[in-house]
Amino acid sequence: MDRKIILGFLYLITLIAIFWTHVWFKIFLALFVGLPIVYFHAILRKPEDSLEDLRIGSLVNDLPNGPRGEYSTF
């Protein structure tokens, strides 16, 4: 069988199961509560916070020229 047919069939069965078991309301409620939290966090996050996520973030923060200084190799 074609993959698109199988994927469409599984998608249809999943939607039927979600609506039949009334799980759709819990999914909607989770998105209704979760998405504003994610958006609020995205608004408050500063670009400087991403330096801590780098593998060498602590090394970059201690450079005398700052994180945008000269390039170096280790």
N, C-alpha and C positions, 0 to 999 in steps of 0.2 A: 504494500500500500504506500501511497504517497505520504510523506511526513506532514504536509500541511493538513491533510484529511485527518490524520491521527491527532495532531495538535488541536485542530478545531473541535474534534469529538471530545477530547479530554477537557478542553476549555468549557464546552457546553455542559458536560457532566459536572464540572466543578461549580459553575454558576448555579445550576439546578440544585446541587447539594447545599450551597451556601444559602440560597433563598428558602429552600424547603426546611432547613433546620433552624432558621431565624438567626444565623450567625452574622448575617449582613449588618444587623444593627450594631453588634459589638465591634465589627470592623470599622463601620462608619464612626462610631463613638471614639474608638482609639485614634483614628485619623483626625477627628475633630479636636481632640485634646492634644495629640502629639505634634501635629504640624505647626500650630502656633508656638509651641515650645522650641521646636527646631528653628523656626524663622526668627524668633526672639534671640536665640543664641547666636545665629548667624549675623544679626544686626549688631550685637554687642561685642563680638569677637574682633580684636584688633589684628592687623597684619603682623605685628611684632610677635604675637603669640605663636605664629607658625615656626619661628626659629627654634623653639623648644622641641618641636616635633622632628627636627632634623637629627640625623644620626650623629653629626658633629656639632649640634646646636650649642652645647656648653663651651666648646672651643671657640666658636665664632663670637659668642658674647664677650669673651675676654680679650679680643683683639684691640690694640690701641687705636686703630683707625675705624673701629666699628665694624658691623657686619657687612657693610658695603665697601670696605677698604680693598687693598691690593689682593690679588689672587696669590695663593701659595700652594705648594704641594707638600704632602706629608711623606 
